[in-house]
């Protein structure tokens, strides 16, 4: 038996023993998509007015998390949908994109403005920006 065949056999046995018999090496990618879809469906089914009230009550961080998650998911979506029919990658390879530091996106964003002109950006500026 070849070493590669032995490794594959061991991998399959471990997966079977752990109850993780998956047909794809990237099964967690698909499981994570299912988890995201379930969470999104649940949140969309919630009372919009109640959710809005919760978010307005000092939980703007949740809005930020959804915004950055949307950006990440869209990036993967566009990468996958830009593959041509024969499976070759487009000119923007994932490896080239992954070499860009994650924080670089944040550096490109403009800082939050000092809306109340007190010389510093605080939560008061956020509230003023929301019209409170």
BABADREN-547866 format. One record per residue (C-alpha): x, y, z; residue number from 0. Coordinates in Angstrom, 1 decimal, padded with zeros to 4 digits. Layout:
BEGIN
{px X, py Y, pz Z, k NUM}
...
REM end
This chain:
BEGIN
{px 000.0, py 000.0, pz 000.0, k 0}
{px 001.3, py 003.4, pz -001.0, k 1}
{px 001.9, py 006.1, pz 001.7, k 2}
{px -000.7, py 008.4, pz 000.1, k 3}
{px -003.3, py 005.6, pz 000.2, k 4}
{px -002.5, py 004.8, pz 003.8, k 5}
{px -002.9, py 008.5, pz 004.7, k 6}
{px -006.3, py 008.6, pz 003.0, k 7}
{px -007.4, py 005.4, pz 004.7, k 8}
{px -006.3, py 006.7, pz 008.1, k 9}
{px -008.1, py 010.0, pz 007.4, k 10}
{px -011.3, py 008.2, pz 006.5, k 11}
{px -011.1, py 006.0, pz 009.6, k 12}
{px -010.6, py 009.0, pz 011.9, k 13}
{px -013.5, py 010.9, pz 010.2, k 14}
{px -015.8, py 007.8, pz 010.6, k 15}
{px -014.8, py 007.4, pz 014.2, k 16}
{px -015.6, py 011.0, pz 014.9, k 17}
{px -018.8, py 010.9, pz 012.9, k 18}
{px -017.4, py 013.4, pz 010.4, k 19}
{px -017.7, py 011.5, pz 007.1, k 20}
{px -017.6, py 014.4, pz 004.7, k 21}
{px -017.3, py 014.2, pz 001.0, k 22}
{px -015.4, py 017.5, pz 000.7, k 23}
{px -012.1, py 018.7, pz 002.2, k 24}
{px -013.8, py 022.1, pz 002.6, k 25}
{px -017.0, py 020.8, pz 004.4, k 26}
{px -016.6, py 023.5, pz 007.1, k 27}
{px -017.0, py 026.2, pz 004.4, k 28}
{px -020.4, py 024.8, pz 003.6, k 29}
{px -021.3, py 024.2, pz 007.2, k 30}
{px -020.4, py 027.8, pz 008.0, k 31}
{px -022.6, py 029.0, pz 005.1, k 32}
{px -025.5, py 027.0, pz 006.5, k 33}
{px -024.9, py 028.5, pz 009.9, k 34}
{px -024.8, py 032.0, pz 008.5, k 35}
{px -028.0, py 031.4, pz 006.4, k 36}
{px -029.8, py 030.1, pz 009.5, k 37}
{px -028.8, py 033.0, pz 011.7, k 38}
{px -029.7, py 035.5, pz 008.9, k 39}
{px -033.1, py 033.9, pz 008.4, k 40}
{px -033.8, py 034.0, pz 012.1, k 41}
{px -032.8, py 037.7, pz 012.4, k 42}
{px -034.9, py 038.7, pz 009.4, k 43}
{px -037.9, py 037.0, pz 011.0, k 44}
{px -037.5, py 039.1, pz 014.2, k 45}
{px -039.7, py 042.1, pz 014.8, k 46}
{px -037.9, py 044.9, pz 013.0, k 47}
{px -039.0, py 047.6, pz 015.4, k 48}
{px -037.8, py 045.7, pz 018.4, k 49}
{px -034.4, py 045.0, pz 016.8, k 50}
{px -034.1, py 048.6, pz 015.7, k 51}
{px -034.8, py 049.7, pz 019.3, k 52}
{px -032.2, py 047.3, pz 020.7, k 53}
{px -029.6, py 048.6, pz 018.2, k 54}
{px -030.4, py 052.2, pz 019.0, k 55}
{px -029.9, py 051.5, pz 022.7, k 56}
{px -026.1, py 051.6, pz 022.5, k 57}
{px -025.5, py 048.5, pz 020.5, k 58}
{px -024.2, py 050.0, pz 017.3, k 59}
{px -021.4, py 047.5, pz 017.4, k 60}
{px -023.9, py 044.9, pz 016.1, k 61}
{px -024.4, py 047.1, pz 013.0, k 62}
{px -020.7, py 047.3, pz 012.5, k 63}
{px -020.3, py 043.5, pz 012.8, k 64}
{px -023.0, py 042.9, pz 010.2, k 65}
{px -021.4, py 045.5, pz 007.8, k 66}
{px -017.9, py 043.9, pz 008.0, k 67}
{px -019.4, py 040.4, pz 007.7, k 68}
{px -021.3, py 041.5, pz 004.6, k 69}
{px -018.1, py 042.8, pz 003.1, k 70}
{px -016.3, py 039.5, pz 003.8, k 71}
{px -019.1, py 037.3, pz 002.4, k 72}
{px -019.5, py 039.5, pz -000.7, k 73}
{px -015.8, py 039.2, pz -001.3, k 74}
{px -015.9, py 035.4, pz -001.3, k 75}
{px -019.1, py 035.4, pz -003.3, k 76}
{px -017.6, py 037.7, pz -006.0, k 77}
{px -014.4, py 035.6, pz -006.1, k 78}
{px -016.4, py 032.4, pz -006.6, k 79}
{px -018.8, py 033.8, pz -009.2, k 80}
{px -015.9, py 035.3, pz -011.2, k 81}
{px -014.5, py 031.9, pz -012.0, k 82}
{px -014.9, py 031.0, pz -015.7, k 83}
{px -016.8, py 027.9, pz -016.9, k 84}
{px -013.7, py 025.7, pz -017.2, k 85}
{px -012.6, py 026.4, pz -013.6, k 86}
{px -009.6, py 028.7, pz -014.1, k 87}
{px -009.3, py 031.5, pz -011.7, k 88}
{px -009.8, py 035.1, pz -012.7, k 89}
{px -007.0, py 037.6, pz -012.8, k 90}
{px -007.5, py 038.4, pz -009.1, k 91}
{px -006.3, py 035.2, pz -007.4, k 92}
{px -007.2, py 034.4, pz -003.8, k 93}
{px -003.5, py 034.1, pz -002.9, k 94}
{px -002.8, py 037.6, pz -004.2, k 95}
{px -005.8, py 038.9, pz -002.3, k 96}
{px -004.8, py 037.1, pz 000.9, k 97}
{px -001.4, py 038.7, pz 000.9, k 98}
{px -003.1, py 042.1, pz 001.6, k 99}
{px -003.2, py 042.7, pz 005.3, k 100}
{px -006.8, py 042.5, pz 006.7, k 101}
{px -006.3, py 045.8, pz 008.6, k 102}
{px -005.4, py 047.6, pz 005.3, k 103}
{px -009.2, py 047.8, pz 004.5, k 104}
{px -009.7, py 049.6, pz 007.8, k 105}
{px -006.9, py 052.0, pz 007.0, k 106}
{px -008.6, py 053.1, pz 003.8, k 107}
{px -011.8, py 054.0, pz 005.6, k 108}
{px -012.3, py 057.6, pz 006.6, k 109}
{px -012.3, py 058.4, pz 010.3, k 110}
{px -015.6, py 059.1, pz 011.9, k 111}
{px -016.1, py 062.9, pz 011.8, k 112}
{px -016.1, py 065.2, pz 014.8, k 113}
{px -019.8, py 066.2, pz 014.4, k 114}
{px -020.1, py 068.3, pz 017.5, k 115}
{px -016.8, py 070.1, pz 016.9, k 116}
{px -015.4, py 069.5, pz 020.4, k 117}
{px -012.0, py 068.4, pz 019.1, k 118}
{px -012.3, py 064.7, pz 019.6, k 119}
{px -014.5, py 061.9, pz 018.2, k 120}
{px -016.7, py 060.4, pz 020.9, k 121}
{px -020.0, py 058.5, pz 021.3, k 122}
{px -021.6, py 062.0, pz 021.3, k 123}
{px -020.6, py 062.4, pz 017.7, k 124}
{px -022.1, py 059.0, pz 016.9, k 125}
{px -025.4, py 060.0, pz 018.5, k 126}
{px -025.4, py 063.3, pz 016.7, k 127}
{px -024.8, py 061.5, pz 013.4, k 128}
{px -027.8, py 059.3, pz 014.2, k 129}
{px -029.9, py 062.4, pz 014.8, k 130}
{px -030.3, py 061.9, pz 018.5, k 131}
REM end
